[in-house]
Amino acid sequence: MKQFLPLLLSSLLAFSAQAQSDRFAYTITDQQVGGANWHFLRRIDLAGGQVSQPLYEGLNTQRPVYQAGTGKSVLSADAPFQSGVAAMALDARTNRLFFTPMQIDQLRYIDLNTWKTYYVSATPFANNRTTTTDAGAMVTRMTIGADGYGYALTNDARHLIRFTTGGLPVIEDLGTLVDDPANDGQSIHLSCTSFGGDMIADDKGNLFIMTSAQHIFRINIQSKVATHLGLLKGLPVGYSINGMAVTDNNQILVSSAVQPGYFMIDPANWTAAAWSVKETSWNSSDLANSNVLRSQGPSFKAKPETAQLVETGKGYMTVYPNPAQQHQFQLRLRDLNPGGYQLEITDMLGRQVLTQAVQISQENSTLPVVLPKGQTQGLYLIKLSGTSFRASYQQKIMIQ
């Protein structure tokens, strides 16, 4: 029995630490007030409003860094915050602060127990490139989910990254996000409205993104569907959101890399109110702590991610494979009335991608479909309608 006591005790301590609300948030700032070089790590007291002196200078090239997994010293390494950092996440269980530089495709973390810095060098983080200056490919959103995994997202939402937080982190690219058809054209991929910002998690397995242009999206991790929840209310015009952190009373603190001042968001109505800090109000490229949002209120109620598909006529239509690759798939038709049909495929903005007449000669058949070249990844609606009789079949397909 004695041999199990240390393990039991450590498990209880880990559970206690995880359950305890975090009253602090880490923030990345410049050394100078109003500056835009994101190399200095500070900490904000979410109860008192104090911002600490720099805890960590990320541009210090004399700081020793180590290889994650082996602990070996990394020779001739660039500085930890080289090119600036706009994405970080705090894992309370390991007490690691994960981050990635904006123009370096690598996951890194600070062990807050020792303040040693580790580089995950074995696997590219998001883009399979050593460096990137493409704004769409940069990672500016990162958080730790309620499931214990870390999550990060590129600006263009083409790479949802999941990583483990203990030992040597294992990195997995979950692929592109897709837009909820209910978004009415407000896409998670639009550079003008949906780039930048930050990401937090809730206790139901969702991710929430506030973009720099003040748009709110809820991400279903399992389906990778991004649902647009609207625009934030109460923020100044032009206030660019760049950091998010959940407080112990279930509010969301946001910061800006462009304008001074912090705001507190009420997730019950997505309305902002000014939040004061004592002494200096620093511009901040990112915020992070270990709290997750508690799913309460009407904004968190589940709603259908896709519009209800109404079908008429006997039989049914299925799509295979789904998701499809290389823009090719099959429609499997079972027990349909023979005759003439119209095949129509549209994207989630309602734009027509393909239309053609189809003649079905038997009740059970398979119809191969090839989309025109140049179609992007995402969700598409397939509709097969009878031309001389009342029959309509609809399905959605994910093109990867």
C-alpha positions as CSV (number, residue, x, y, z in Angstrom):
1,M,0.0,0.0,0.0
2,K,2.8,2.4,0.9
3,Q,4.2,2.4,-2.7
4,F,0.9,3.8,-4.0
5,L,0.8,6.7,-1.5
6,P,3.2,9.0,-3.4
7,L,1.3,8.5,-6.6
8,L,-2.0,9.1,-4.9
9,L,-0.8,12.2,-3.2
10,S,0.7,13.6,-6.4
11,S,-2.6,12.9,-8.2
12,L,-4.6,14.7,-5.6
13,L,-2.3,17.7,-5.6
14,A,-2.5,17.9,-9.4
15,F,-6.3,17.7,-9.3
16,S,-6.4,20.4,-6.6
17,A,-4.1,22.7,-8.7
18,Q,-6.3,22.1,-11.8
19,A,-9.5,22.8,-9.9
20,Q,-8.2,26.1,-8.4
21,S,-9.0,29.3,-10.3
22,D,-6.0,31.2,-11.6
23,R,-6.1,34.8,-10.4
24,F,-3.2,35.8,-12.6
25,A,-2.6,36.1,-16.3
26,Y,0.7,36.2,-18.2
27,T,1.1,39.0,-20.8
28,I,3.6,39.8,-23.5
29,T,4.7,43.4,-23.9
30,D,7.5,45.6,-25.1
31,Q,10.1,47.0,-22.7
32,Q,8.8,50.5,-23.5
33,V,5.2,51.7,-23.0
34,G,3.5,51.9,-26.3
35,G,6.1,49.8,-28.1
36,A,5.4,46.9,-30.4
37,N,8.4,44.5,-29.9
38,W,6.8,41.5,-28.2
39,H,9.8,40.2,-26.2
40,F,9.0,40.7,-22.5
41,L,6.9,38.5,-20.3
42,R,5.0,40.0,-17.4
43,R,2.1,39.0,-15.1
44,I,-1.2,40.7,-14.4
45,D,-3.0,40.3,-11.1
46,L,-6.6,39.9,-12.2
47,A,-8.0,40.8,-8.8
48,G,-5.9,43.9,-8.1
49,G,-4.9,45.1,-11.5
50,Q,-1.2,45.3,-10.9
51,V,1.2,44.5,-13.8
52,S,4.5,43.1,-12.8
53,Q,8.0,44.1,-13.9
54,P,9.4,41.8,-16.6
55,L,9.8,38.2,-15.5
56,Y,11.5,37.0,-18.6
57,E,13.4,38.7,-21.4
58,G,12.7,36.7,-24.5
59,L,15.2,38.3,-26.8
60,N,18.2,37.4,-24.5
61,T,20.5,35.4,-26.8
62,Q,22.7,34.5,-23.8
63,R,19.9,32.6,-22.1
64,P,20.6,28.9,-22.3
65,V,17.8,26.9,-24.1
66,Y,17.3,23.1,-24.1
67,Q,15.9,20.4,-26.4
68,A,12.5,19.2,-25.2
69,G,12.5,15.5,-24.4
70,T,16.3,15.1,-24.0
71,G,17.1,18.2,-22.0
72,K,20.3,18.7,-24.0
73,S,21.5,22.2,-24.5
74,V,20.6,23.8,-27.9
75,L,23.7,25.4,-29.5
76,S,23.6,28.5,-31.6
77,A,19.8,28.9,-31.0
78,D,17.9,32.0,-31.9
79,A,16.4,33.9,-28.9
80,P,13.2,32.3,-27.4
81,F,11.0,35.2,-28.4
82,Q,12.8,35.9,-31.7
83,S,10.5,37.7,-34.2
84,G,8.0,38.4,-31.4
85,V,5.4,36.2,-29.7
86,A,1.6,36.6,-30.1
87,A,0.5,33.1,-29.0
88,M,1.0,31.4,-25.6
89,A,-0.9,29.0,-23.3
90,L,-0.4,28.1,-19.7
91,D,-0.8,24.4,-18.7
92,A,-1.3,24.3,-14.9
93,R,-0.7,20.6,-14.6
94,T,2.9,20.8,-15.8
95,N,3.4,24.5,-15.0
96,R,4.6,25.0,-18.5
97,L,4.0,28.2,-20.5
98,F,3.9,27.2,-24.2
99,F,4.5,29.7,-27.0
100,T,5.6,30.0,-30.6
101,P,7.4,32.9,-32.3
102,M,5.4,34.5,-35.1
103,Q,7.9,33.8,-37.8
104,I,9.4,30.6,-36.6
105,D,7.5,27.3,-37.0
106,Q,8.3,25.8,-33.7
107,L,6.6,25.0,-30.4
108,R,8.5,26.2,-27.3
109,Y,7.8,26.3,-23.6
110,I,9.1,27.8,-20.4
111,D,9.2,25.5,-17.4
112,L,7.9,27.9,-14.7
113,N,9.3,25.8,-11.9
114,T,12.9,26.3,-13.2
115,W,12.4,29.1,-15.8
116,K,14.3,27.0,-18.3
117,T,13.3,27.3,-21.9
118,Y,12.7,24.2,-24.1
119,Y,12.4,24.0,-27.9
120,V,10.3,21.2,-29.5
121,S,12.7,20.8,-32.4
122,A,11.7,17.3,-33.7
123,T,8.4,18.3,-35.3
124,P,7.4,21.5,-37.2
125,F,4.5,23.2,-35.4
126,A,2.1,24.3,-38.1
127,N,3.4,24.8,-41.6
128,N,6.3,22.4,-42.2
129,R,8.6,25.3,-42.8
130,T,11.5,26.6,-40.7
131,T,10.3,30.2,-41.0
132,T,7.3,32.1,-42.4
133,T,6.5,35.7,-43.1
134,D,3.1,34.8,-44.5
135,A,0.5,36.5,-42.2
136,G,-2.0,33.8,-42.8
137,A,0.3,31.0,-41.8
138,M,1.4,32.7,-38.5
139,V,0.0,31.3,-35.2
140,T,-1.5,34.0,-33.1
141,R,-4.1,32.0,-31.2
142,M,-3.3,29.3,-28.5
143,T,-4.9,27.8,-25.4
144,I,-5.1,24.7,-23.3
145,G,-8.4,22.9,-23.7
146,A,-10.6,21.3,-21.0
147,D,-9.4,17.9,-22.3
148,G,-5.8,18.7,-21.3
149,Y,-4.5,19.2,-24.9
150,G,-3.0,22.4,-26.1
151,Y,-4.6,23.9,-29.2
152,A,-3.3,26.6,-31.6
153,L,-4.7,28.1,-34.8
154,T,-3.1,29.8,-37.7
155,N,-4.5,33.2,-38.8
156,D,-6.0,31.7,-41.9
157,A,-7.7,28.9,-39.9
158,R,-6.1,26.3,-42.3
159,H,-4.2,24.6,-39.5
160,L,-5.9,23.7,-36.1
161,I,-3.0,22.3,-34.1
162,R,-3.3,19.9,-31.1
163,F,-0.4,19.1,-28.9
164,T,0.2,17.1,-25.7
165,T,1.6,19.1,-22.7
166,G,3.5,16.5,-20.7
167,G,6.9,15.0,-21.4
168,L,8.0,15.5,-25.0
169,P,5.0,17.3,-26.6
170,V,3.4,15.4,-29.5
171,I,2.1,17.7,-32.3
172,E,-0.8,16.9,-34.6
173,D,-2.3,19.0,-37.4
174,L,-6.1,18.5,-37.2
175,G,-6.6,20.4,-40.5
176,T,-8.7,23.3,-41.6
177,L,-11.7,24.7,-39.9
178,V,-15.0,24.9,-41.8
179,D,-17.7,27.6,-41.6
180,D,-21.1,26.9,-40.1
181,P,-23.7,27.4,-42.9
182,A,-25.5,29.6,-40.4
183,N,-22.7,32.2,-40.5
184,D,-24.3,34.0,-43.4
185,G,-21.0,34.6,-45.2
186,Q,-19.0,35.6,-42.2
187,S,-16.1,33.2,-42.7
188,I,-13.4,32.2,-40.2
189,H,-11.0,32.4,-43.1
190,L,-11.5,36.1,-44.1
191,S,-8.3,38.1,-43.5
192,C,-10.1,41.4,-43.1
193,T,-12.3,40.2,-40.2
194,S,-11.1,36.9,-38.8
195,F,-7.3,37.0,-38.5
196,G,-5.5,37.6,-35.3
197,G,-7.0,37.9,-31.8
198,D,-6.7,35.1,-29.3
199,M,-8.4,31.8,-28.2
200,I,-9.8,30.4,-24.9
201,A,-11.5,27.1,-24.1
202,D,-14.7,26.3,-22.2
203,D,-15.5,23.3,-20.0
204,K,-17.7,21.6,-22.7
205,G,-14.9,21.0,-25.2
206,N,-15.3,24.1,-27.3
207,L,-12.8,26.8,-28.3
208,F,-13.7,30.5,-28.5
209,I,-11.9,32.9,-30.7
210,M,-12.1,36.7,-30.6
211,T,-10.5,38.1,-33.7
212,S,-8.5,41.3,-33.9
213,A,-11.6,42.8,-35.6
214,Q,-13.8,42.0,-32.6
215,H,-15.7,39.0,-34.2
216,I,-16.5,36.0,-32.0
217,F,-16.4,32.4,-33.2
218,R,-17.1,29.2,-31.3
219,I,-15.1,26.2,-32.5
220,N,-16.4,22.6,-32.1
221,I,-13.1,20.7,-31.8
222,Q,-14.7,17.4,-33.0
223,S,-16.3,18.7,-36.1
224,K,-13.9,21.6,-36.7
225,V,-16.9,23.8,-37.4
226,A,-16.6,27.5,-36.7
227,T,-19.8,29.2,-35.7
228,H,-20.0,33.0,-35.9
229,L,-21.5,34.3,-32.7
230,G,-21.5,38.0,-33.7
231,L,-19.6,41.1,-32.9
232,L,-18.5,42.3,-29.5
233,K,-20.4,45.2,-28.0
234,G,-18.9,48.2,-26.1
235,L,-15.4,48.2,-27.5
236,P,-13.9,51.4,-29.0
237,V,-14.0,51.6,-32.8
238,G,-10.7,50.2,-34.1
239,Y,-9.7,48.5,-30.8
240,S,-7.7,45.5,-32.0
241,I,-8.1,42.4,-29.8
242,N,-4.8,40.4,-29.4
243,G,-5.1,38.7,-26.0
244,M,-7.7,36.8,-24.0
245,A,-7.7,35.4,-20.5
246,V,-10.6,34.0,-18.3
247,T,-10.9,35.4,-14.8
248,D,-12.0,33.4,-11.7
249,N,-15.5,35.0,-11.9
250,N,-16.0,33.8,-15.5
251,Q,-15.3,37.0,-17.3
252,I,-12.9,37.5,-20.2
253,L,-10.1,40.0,-20.0
254,V,-8.9,41.3,-23.4
255,S,-5.9,43.3,-24.4
256,S,-4.6,45.0,-27.5
257,A,-1.2,45.2,-29.2
258,V,-2.2,48.5,-30.8
259,Q,-4.1,50.5,-28.2
260,P,-3.5,50.9,-24.5
261,G,-6.2,49.8,-22.1
262,Y,-7.9,46.5,-21.1
263,F,-11.5,45.5,-21.3
264,M,-13.6,42.9,-19.5
265,I,-16.0,40.9,-21.6
266,D,-19.2,39.4,-20.1
267,P,-19.8,36.2,-22.1
268,A,-23.5,36.2,-21.1
269,N,-24.1,39.0,-23.6
270,W,-20.6,39.5,-25.2
271,T,-20.5,43.1,-23.9
272,A,-17.2,44.9,-22.9
273,A,-16.5,47.3,-20.1
274,A,-13.3,49.1,-19.4
275,W,-11.0,47.5,-16.9
276,S,-8.4,49.5,-15.0
277,V,-4.8,48.5,-14.2
278,K,-2.7,50.2,-11.6
279,E,0.2,52.4,-12.7
280,T,1.1,51.5,-16.3
281,S,-1.3,50.1,-19.0
282,W,0.8,48.1,-21.4
283,N,0.0,47.3,-25.0
284,S,0.0,43.5,-25.0
285,S,0.3,41.0,-27.9
286,D,-1.1,38.1,-25.9
287,L,-2.6,36.9,-22.6
288,A,-2.7,33.5,-21.0
289,N,-3.7,31.7,-17.9
290,S,-5.1,28.3,-17.0
291,N,-8.8,29.1,-16.5
292,V,-11.5,27.7,-18.8
293,L,-14.8,29.4,-19.4
294,R,-17.7,27.9,-17.5
295,S,-20.5,27.2,-20.0
296,Q,-23.4,29.2,-18.6
297,G,-26.0,31.5,-20.2
298,P,-27.8,31.6,-23.5
299,S,-24.6,32.2,-25.6
300,F,-23.4,28.7,-24.8
301,K,-26.5,26.8,-25.6
302,A,-26.0,24.3,-28.3
303,K,-27.4,25.2,-31.7
304,P,-27.5,23.3,-34.9
305,E,-24.2,23.7,-36.8
306,T,-25.9,23.2,-40.1
307,A,-29.4,24.0,-41.4
308,Q,-31.9,21.2,-41.4
309,L,-31.9,19.3,-44.7
310,V,-35.4,18.7,-45.9
311,E,-35.7,15.8,-48.4
312,T,-38.8,14.6,-50.4
313,G,-39.3,11.5,-52.4
314,K,-38.7,7.9,-51.7
315,G,-35.2,6.4,-51.2
316,Y,-32.1,8.2,-50.0
317,M,-28.7,9.6,-51.2
318,T,-25.4,9.1,-49.4
319,V,-21.9,10.6,-50.1
320,Y,-18.7,8.6,-50.1
321,P,-16.0,9.2,-49.1
322,N,-16.8,12.1,-46.7
323,P,-14.6,14.0,-46.2
324,A,-13.4,13.7,-49.8
325,Q,-10.0,14.4,-51.2
326,Q,-8.8,15.5,-54.7
327,H,-12.3,16.9,-55.3
328,Q,-13.7,13.5,-56.3
329,F,-16.5,11.5,-54.6
330,Q,-19.5,9.3,-55.3
331,L,-23.3,9.7,-54.7
332,R,-24.8,6.4,-53.7
333,L,-28.5,6.4,-54.7
334,R,-30.8,3.9,-53.2
335,D,-34.5,3.2,-54.1
336,L,-34.8,6.4,-56.1
337,N,-37.4,6.8,-58.8
338,P,-35.8,6.5,-62.3
339,G,-35.9,9.6,-64.4
340,G,-34.3,12.9,-65.0
341,Y,-32.6,14.9,-62.1
342,Q,-30.7,18.1,-61.7
343,L,-27.5,18.0,-59.7
344,E,-26.4,21.2,-58.1
345,I,-23.5,21.8,-55.7
346,T,-22.9,25.1,-53.9
347,D,-20.4,26.3,-51.3
348,M,-21.4,27.6,-47.9
349,L,-21.8,31.2,-49.3
350,G,-24.4,29.9,-51.7
351,R,-22.2,30.2,-54.8
352,Q,-22.8,27.7,-57.5
353,V,-19.9,25.3,-58.0
354,L,-21.4,22.7,-60.3
355,T,-24.8,22.1,-62.1
356,Q,-25.6,19.3,-64.5
357,A,-28.5,17.2,-65.7
358,V,-28.4,13.6,-64.5
359,Q,-30.4,10.6,-65.9
360,I,-31.0,7.8,-63.4
361,S,-32.1,4.6,-65.1
362,Q,-32.4,2.3,-62.1
363,E,-33.4,2.5,-58.5
364,N,-30.0,1.7,-57.1
365,S,-27.0,3.3,-58.7
366,T,-23.7,5.2,-58.1
367,L,-23.0,8.6,-59.6
368,P,-19.3,9.7,-59.7
369,V,-18.8,13.5,-59.2
370,V,-15.7,15.5,-59.9
371,L,-15.7,19.2,-58.8
372,P,-14.1,21.8,-61.1
373,K,-10.5,22.6,-60.4
374,G,-9.7,25.5,-58.1
375,Q,-12.3,24.8,-55.4
376,T,-11.0,25.4,-51.9
377,Q,-11.2,23.1,-48.9
378,G,-14.4,23.4,-46.9
379,L,-18.0,22.4,-46.6
380,Y,-20.3,22.1,-49.7
381,L,-24.0,21.4,-50.2
382,I,-25.1,18.7,-52.7
383,K,-28.7,18.8,-54.0
384,L,-30.3,16.3,-56.4
385,S,-33.8,17.3,-57.6
386,G,-36.2,15.6,-59.9
387,T,-36.9,17.6,-63.1
388,S,-40.4,16.3,-63.8
389,F,-41.5,15.0,-60.4
390,R,-41.3,16.0,-56.8
391,A,-38.1,14.5,-55.4
392,S,-35.2,16.3,-53.6
393,Y,-32.2,14.9,-51.8
394,Q,-29.6,16.9,-50.0
395,Q,-26.3,16.1,-48.3
396,K,-23.2,18.0,-47.1
397,I,-19.7,17.0,-48.0
398,M,-16.3,18.2,-46.6
399,I,-13.6,18.7,-49.2
400,Q,-10.1,18.4,-47.9
